[in-house]
Amino acid sequence: MAEPFGQLRVVPPGELPPPPSRRRRPGPAVLLVLAYGAVFGGGLWLIRARTQPRPAAGARPPNRPGRPAAPPLAIPPDRAALLAGAGVPAALRSAYFARLAGERCTCGCNLSVHDCLERDRTCARSPEIARRLRASIE
């Protein structure tokens, strides 16, 4: 009589099953896929690390949950006057503020002149740039 299940057979109660076959190593295709995944993940990590904004010189770290917020530091009067547009005619203030927001500071902080004036109190270049912009607007 032919076996109905091909090569499958019923093992009687006293007989031990055959020993398990030796475990095989992963083939080259599996290793290549794993290597590709590692390189791809490393590339994504590198891209994210390079595109994260770096804090400006003198900038405070962000508040962490559970810690009280630090009181904001007072802006020096000369910087406050430049940020408020003191000395700029009312008709030209919108142009002055647009230029402050559009121009980049040359101190290396990669912020606009307005943001550098507001955040980086150690920068000596942003007040100079703002004064030059104010003089060019008038």
Disulfide bonds with the S-S distance in Angstrom:
none
